[in-house]
Amino acid sequence: MPAIDAADRGQARSYIHLIQHDYLLLAAFILTYMAPWSMIAAADDLPSASGKEQRCPVCGMIPANYPKWRTQIVFRDGTVTALDSPAEMFRFLGNMAKYDSKHTSADIAEIQATDFIRKSPVDARRASYVSGSSARGPMGPDLPAFENRADAEFFVRTAGGRTLNFDQAAKETGSASAR
């Protein structure tokens, strides 16, 4: 076996150092860019009602099949009603007696929508909605929900439409506001 001189040992150390450096860069990349996406994916489900068995009371579709559109209404008695989109949520709120004979708007404890970009639950009453965009929900034209107005305005610049708050969206869909 040939002898390894000092120059070869120095070069070998340089390669080992480069490999260690590459692993550190890879680890930094994963922690910086990949870990946040895994947290977003984990937040994909609205809690409680969005099981595969529950159907939207407005249209009969299964809300769990439409994760970026799902909404739900949580009532004070613990009952949860899942809906497949914000448009269906506003239809439900506008005619609760038709879709739920056990509750009134006074019984509502919480209304949740899914942020269209992050796919995480947001307070539907504080969300911004986009009307008239090119986005199509489970039943056709819909109102994508966004946790903050800046995201909704960015969406408008790319997909058209206009930004609405909860009350404006309720009025536009013909439903009474459930504040």
Order of alpha helices (4+ residues) and beta strands (2+ residues): alpha-alpha-beta-beta-alpha-alpha-beta-beta-beta-beta-beta-beta-alpha-beta-alpha
